[in-house]
Amino acid sequence: MGSYIRKSYLVTYNAASAVAWATVLGRVIAVCLLRGPALVPVSVDNFVRNTQTFAALEIVHSLLGIVPSPFLTTFLQVFSRLAIVWGITYPFPEVTVSPFYSSMLAAWGATEVIRYTLFALKESGSPVPSWLHWLRYSAFTVLYPVGITSELAEMYLAYSGPAGHRAQWAPWVIAAYSCTYIPFAPLLFSHMVTQRKKQLGGGKTKKAQ
């Protein structure tokens, strides 16, 4: 892929993704404040499912070398969310009325608005504000634990509630999948810690690589 085409594509992709996740985040916050978390899925469920499915392109980008992101960590992060939106919240919509659904989407949305906005600016050649650079490599210390805890809570709600009524094997699949978080969640978090050290070093912001 030519340099100009690649940059144009990535700017468009990242900007569109930032807008989509900002929409998710805005809807979650607005509905939670005005109507309560139980009504969040009414306004955002289908939209966030489509937005996260669109993010599967991240795996293709990494596999083809369009971006330098490590394939394993990219695959794990994208696949884990796809498993939630298609394997948990879609077949078991009962779990989406929980406040954990709203906290999960808020964590995802905030993470992706920061990440995609920074990437869009970098690919376009625009200067990246120091505060945005800091957020990209610091906000995960709060947002990752919130997101992971919320994902596990959503799985538990499905496991302990509707899953067993749909199929006898469903709770076992959910339990087995939730166990994968034991090795992979620390792996993803440690990857971000490593990136933070590279980018921010000893507290001083380094030039984005």
C-alpha positions as semicolon CSV with decimal commas, in nm:
position;residue;x (nm);y (nm);z (nm)
1;M;0,000;0,000;0,000
2;G;0,148;0,333;-0,108
3;S;0,248;0,577;0,163
4;Y;-0,012;0,840;0,066
5;I;-0,293;0,587;0,028
6;R;-0,198;0,422;0,357
7;K;-0,194;0,752;0,545
8;S;-0,522;0,866;0,391
9;Y;-0,687;0,538;0,474
10;L;-0,562;0,534;0,833
11;V;-0,661;0,896;0,893
12;T;-1,011;0,820;0,765
13;Y;-1,037;0,494;0,959
14;N;-0,913;0,641;1,287
15;A;-1,121;0,958;1,258
16;A;-1,438;0,761;1,179
17;S;-1,369;0,523;1,468
18;A;-1,311;0,813;1,708
19;V;-1,645;0,967;1,609
20;A;-1,825;0,633;1,643
21;W;-1,687;0,566;1,990
22;A;-1,751;0,926;2,096
23;T;-2,114;0,865;1,996
24;V;-2,121;0,549;2,209
25;L;-1,966;0,729;2,506
26;G;-2,195;1,029;2,470
27;R;-2,508;0,815;2,454
28;V;-2,407;0,609;2,755
29;I;-2,336;0,915;2,968
30;A;-2,649;1,102;2,857
31;V;-2,887;0,809;2,910
32;C;-2,732;0,714;3,244
33;L;-2,772;1,068;3,372
34;L;-3,121;1,128;3,232
35;R;-3,291;0,786;3,247
36;G;-3,064;0,542;3,426
37;P;-2,837;0,256;3,309
38;A;-3,128;0,017;3,250
39;L;-3,221;0,214;2,937
40;V;-2,868;0,239;2,796
41;P;-2,905;-0,070;2,571
42;V;-3,214;0,080;2,406
43;S;-3,009;0,370;2,271
44;V;-2,671;0,212;2,206
45;D;-2,677;-0,170;2,192
46;N;-2,696;-0,222;1,814
47;F;-2,470;0,075;1,743
48;V;-2,192;-0,040;1,974
49;R;-2,213;-0,394;1,834
50;N;-2,164;-0,262;1,481
51;T;-1,888;-0,025;1,593
52;Q;-1,695;-0,303;1,767
53;T;-1,741;-0,539;1,472
54;F;-1,597;-0,270;1,245
55;A;-1,292;-0,265;1,474
56;A;-1,211;-0,619;1,359
57;L;-1,020;-0,440;1,083
58;E;-0,755;-0,377;1,350
59;I;-0,660;-0,744;1,325
60;V;-0,626;-0,717;0,947
61;H;-0,417;-0,399;0,980
62;S;-0,176;-0,572;1,216
63;L;-0,162;-0,893;1,012
64;L;-0,083;-0,708;0,689
65;G;0,166;-0,473;0,850
66;I;-0,041;-0,162;0,778
67;V;0,020;-0,061;1,139
68;P;0,306;-0,171;1,368
69;S;0,077;-0,303;1,644
70;P;0,169;-0,653;1,771
71;F;-0,067;-0,910;1,622
72;L;-0,122;-1,114;1,941
73;T;-0,222;-0,827;2,168
74;T;-0,435;-0,672;1,892
75;F;-0,613;-1,001;1,828
76;L;-0,674;-1,067;2,197
77;Q;-0,818;-0,724;2,265
78;V;-1,046;-0,717;1,961
79;F;-1,157;-1,079;1,994
80;S;-1,239;-1,040;2,364
81;R;-1,476;-0,755;2,288
82;L;-1,632;-0,934;1,993
83;A;-1,695;-1,230;2,222
84;I;-1,877;-0,999;2,464
85;V;-2,096;-0,815;2,213
86;W;-2,182;-1,123;2,005
87;G;-2,149;-1,406;2,258
88;I;-2,288;-1,244;2,573
89;T;-2,493;-0,927;2,526
90;Y;-2,650;-1,027;2,194
91;P;-2,789;-1,371;2,289
92;F;-2,855;-1,265;2,650
93;P;-2,991;-0,907;2,636
94;E;-3,110;-0,940;2,995
95;V;-2,759;-0,865;3,116
96;T;-2,743;-0,528;2,939
97;V;-2,976;-0,360;3,189
98;S;-2,705;-0,398;3,454
99;P;-2,494;-0,095;3,547
100;F;-2,193;-0,310;3,453
101;Y;-2,299;-0,288;3,088
102;S;-2,288;0,091;3,107
103;S;-1,954;0,097;3,290
104;M;-1,810;-0,144;3,034
105;L;-1,918;0,071;2,740
106;A;-1,800;0,387;2,913
107;A;-1,454;0,235;2,965
108;W;-1,440;0,109;2,607
109;G;-1,563;0,440;2,469
110;A;-1,322;0,658;2,665
111;T;-1,030;0,430;2,575
112;E;-1,108;0,434;2,205
113;V;-1,186;0,805;2,174
114;I;-0,843;0,879;2,320
115;R;-0,664;0,614;2,113
116;Y;-0,824;0,680;1,776
117;T;-0,804;1,058;1,810
118;L;-0,431;1,036;1,881
119;F;-0,373;0,798;1,590
120;A;-0,574;1,016;1,350
121;L;-0,367;1,321;1,444
122;K;-0,039;1,133;1,411
123;E;-0,123;0,987;1,071
124;S;-0,237;1,326;0,942
125;G;0,087;1,487;1,052
126;S;-0,089;1,717;1,298
127;P;0,070;1,791;1,635
128;V;-0,052;1,570;1,919
129;P;-0,135;1,768;2,236
130;S;0,080;1,661;2,529
131;W;-0,230;1,597;2,742
132;L;-0,372;1,361;2,481
133;H;-0,042;1,177;2,456
134;W;-0,035;1,144;2,836
135;L;-0,394;1,019;2,847
136;R;-0,324;0,758;2,579
137;Y;-0,053;0,599;2,793
138;S;-0,198;0,666;3,138
139;A;-0,579;0,643;3,131
140;F;-0,559;0,265;3,084
141;T;-0,453;0,228;3,448
142;V;-0,814;0,311;3,539
143;L;-1,009;0,225;3,225
144;Y;-0,867;-0,127;3,175
145;P;-0,956;-0,253;3,525
146;V;-1,303;-0,097;3,496
147;G;-1,358;-0,250;3,154
148;I;-1,226;-0,596;3,243
149;T;-1,423;-0,607;3,570
150;S;-1,739;-0,504;3,387
151;E;-1,684;-0,766;3,116
152;L;-1,641;-1,039;3,374
153;A;-1,950;-0,917;3,559
154;E;-2,154;-0,932;3,237
155;M;-2,034;-1,287;3,179
156;Y;-2,123;-1,385;3,535
157;L;-2,473;-1,240;3,496
158;A;-2,522;-1,443;3,179
159;Y;-2,371;-1,754;3,339
160;S;-2,583;-1,737;3,653
161;G;-2,901;-1,627;3,480
162;P;-3,029;-1,675;3,125
163;A;-2,751;-1,894;2,980
164;G;-2,861;-2,211;3,156
165;H;-3,219;-2,162;3,039
166;R;-3,114;-2,141;2,673
167;A;-2,877;-2,440;2,655
168;Q;-2,718;-2,668;2,914
169;W;-2,374;-2,621;2,761
170;A;-2,390;-2,239;2,752
171;P;-2,283;-2,175;3,114
172;W;-1,985;-2,407;3,071
173;V;-1,870;-2,219;2,761
174;I;-1,903;-1,886;2,940
175;A;-1,713;-2,018;3,243
176;A;-1,435;-2,157;3,024
177;Y;-1,403;-1,834;2,830
178;S;-1,397;-1,622;3,145
179;C;-1,100;-1,829;3,266
180;T;-0,897;-1,707;2,967
181;Y;-0,891;-1,365;3,134
182;I;-0,658;-1,506;3,400
183;P;-0,354;-1,522;3,167
184;F;-0,456;-1,275;2,897
185;A;-0,582;-0,975;3,098
186;P;-0,244;-0,933;3,275
187;L;-0,071;-0,976;2,938
188;L;-0,267;-0,691;2,782
189;F;-0,219;-0,470;3,087
190;S;0,155;-0,538;3,102
191;H;0,180;-0,454;2,731
192;M;0,033;-0,112;2,803
193;V;0,264;-0,065;3,100
194;T;0,559;-0,135;2,871
195;Q;0,425;0,112;2,615
196;R;0,380;0,373;2,885
197;K;0,743;0,338;2,994
198;K;0,858;0,374;2,633
199;Q;0,642;0,678;2,563
200;L;0,649;0,864;2,894
201;G;0,970;0,732;3,047
202;G;1,054;0,878;3,384
203;G;0,755;1,107;3,392
204;K;0,861;1,315;3,093
205;T;0,662;1,290;2,776
206;K;0,866;1,160;2,488
207;K;0,802;1,224;2,126
208;A;0,533;0,984;2,000
209;Q;0,679;0,703;1,800
